[in-house]
């Protein structure tokens, strides 16, 4: 562990999600539990510049000739990164859990994969179904505030 923190400046993870077809995607209002959970994830974003502009609507796939009736055309990355700063370096030396590393990195304000994915859902780039297919959307509010409960976004709307 001591060698790792001195050899790495940043650790990144990425997943590819399918992009909604711009020719046929359909706008839907966000309501109920999905809206509440998306807003809960959005509230964990520290940097106001990265917060979603709206949380009232999302888009869903439809299917047309442009996308081969799939509703998707192309792919886009969802990303997360952790800079190895003094706090992360110190925690790495103690053989930490993933949760402890996330807590140490949280003040950096860098988006997690969940946060980046939710932003892409709210911008109409991908669908909530596609995002839940690729990553776990359990809300890890306990990573930021000890004692908070975790919940999972439904995989349907």
Secondary structure, DSSP 8 states (H G I E B T S, - for coil): -HHHHHH-SEEEEEEEEEEE-TTT-EEEE--HHHHHHHHHHHHT--SGGGS-S--SEEEE----TTTTTSSEEEEEEEEEEEE--HHHHHHHTT---HHHHHHHHHTT----HHHHHHHHHHTTSS-HHHHHHHS--EE-GGGTSTT---EE--S--
